[in-house]
């Protein structure tokens, strides 16, 4: 399974990247860039779980 969200270093920290679009993930209209490493990693994991859960729900 391909990971939907990943993290990449940016100019001031880390960005959470949507691997389908190649763009930073957006949460509440805010691009998720410039984050501390641990926060970016936690957010990427959380968004990935939410995405996977949504896919499972859609298959029912």
N, C-alpha and C positions, 0 to 999 in steps of 0.2 A: 504494500500500500504506500502510495506517495504521500509525504507529509504536506499538508495544505499550507501551514505557516512555518516559517523559518526565521532565524535572526541573522542580521548582518551588521557589521560595524558601520557607523556613519561618522560624520564630522565631530559630533559631540557626545556620542554614546553608541547605542545600539538601536536598530530599527527592526520591527516585526514586519516581515514581508509575506504577502499573499503570493504563494508560488504560482497560482493560476494567472494572475495579472502582472506579477513582477513589481507591483507597487506596494508601498507601505499599507498595512492594515489600517482601517479607520474605525475608531470606536467613539460614538457620540460626536460625530463630525470632526474628530481630532486625529490626524495622522499619528501613528504610533512610532515616533522617531525620537532620538536623543534620550533614550531610556537607559537606566543602569542595567548592566548585564543580567543580573538576577531577575529584575522586573520583566525585562524583555523575554527571557526564557520562560518564566512563569506564564506570561500572557500568551505567548505562542502556543504553549501546551494547552492552556485553557480554551483558546479559540479553536484549536484543533479538535479537542474533545467535543465542544459545542457543535462544530461542523459535522463531525462523525455521528453525533447523536441525532442531528437534524436529518442526515441521510438515512439513518435507520428508521426514523419516524416516517419519512416520506415513502419508504418501501412497504409499509403496512397497508 
